Amino acid sequence: MRTVLRALALALAGACLLAAPAAAHRVHAGVTEVVISAATGELQITHRVYAHDLIEALGIEPVDEEAWLASAEGLAAVGNYAQTHFRIGEGDGRLMEPVYVGAELDGEIIWIYFTAAVPQDRSAFLVDNDLLANSFEDQVMMTNITIDSLVRTAMQGPGRREPVRVRFPSADQPD
């Protein structure tokens, strides 16, 4: 009986290992980092999402995803998509105007880069990160904003799609 159970357990474990690649990407999540560049003094906005999910959100089916994402057409589509689905505003709600810098593929992940002017008042930001939410109901986006070594996080996902306000202490108010 033990031999049969052991054989069954090994067969089940083997089946799970063989099925793992097909089920490897079941999470719909991404991260956006917003920091002030020490080199340029600009806001650097970096999105990291699964490239395959982005291609699905774009509604295209390229023969070679990697080549398409590296093409001028692919890079332009990625920039337009991210520009449309990610908004960041100053604390008073005025939208900032990020400028698309480019994108690069790193394995399954695509990195999408923007810059923006740093607002005079850095005590609050309004984040509306809808990347991939139009294609995946369960998409979760985490936006980390770092100001003077303090990190604030805006989480958006199922049941919470509205813009999120993050606050930082002003110079006269401690954290």
NORTAFEN-V498412 format. One line per field, one symbol per residue. phi: phi as a letter, one per 30 degrees, with the letter a starting at -180 (. if undefined). A space follows every 50 residues. Layout:
phi->???
This chain:
phi->.ddddddddddddddddddeedcdccccbabbcbbcdddcicdccbcbbd ddddddddicbddbeddddddeddddddddddddcbbbbdedjdddbdcd clabcbidcccbcbbadddeccdabccbcceiddcbecdcbcccccbhic cbbccbaeibcdecccbbddecbdd
